[in-house]
């Protein structure tokens, strides 16, 4: 993978993380707790994809935390 491809992939990952944070903030009508926001920002690609796939099933912030423990 070229440096360009690597940078492009990192940009996509960052965009997905920002989208998850925004979606969750809007879903619960409150800012995310700092610890949860930090976990999402540091999450690997697998966790990010899981959060996006399970978004409609998430009913509470504890559901989000449970995904990190899977």
NORHU-V593016 format. One record per pair of residues at least 12 apart in sequence whose C-alpha atoms are under 8 Angstrom apart, sorted by sequence separation. I is the first residue (numbers start at 1). J is the second residue. D is the distance in Angstrom with one decimal. If there is no record, write none. Layout:
i->I j->J d->D
i->I j->J d->D
//
This chain:
i->51 j->64 d->7.4
i->21 j->37 d->6.8
i->51 j->67 d->7.2
i->50 j->67 d->7.5
i->21 j->40 d->7.5
i->20 j->40 d->8.0
i->47 j->67 d->7.5
i->47 j->68 d->7.0
i->17 j->40 d->6.3
i->18 j->41 d->7.9
i->17 j->41 d->6.1
i->14 j->41 d->7.8
i->36 j->65 d->7.4
i->17 j->48 d->6.7
i->20 j->51 d->7.4
i->13 j->45 d->7.0
i->16 j->48 d->7.2
i->20 j->52 d->7.0
i->28 j->60 d->7.8
i->13 j->48 d->7.9
//
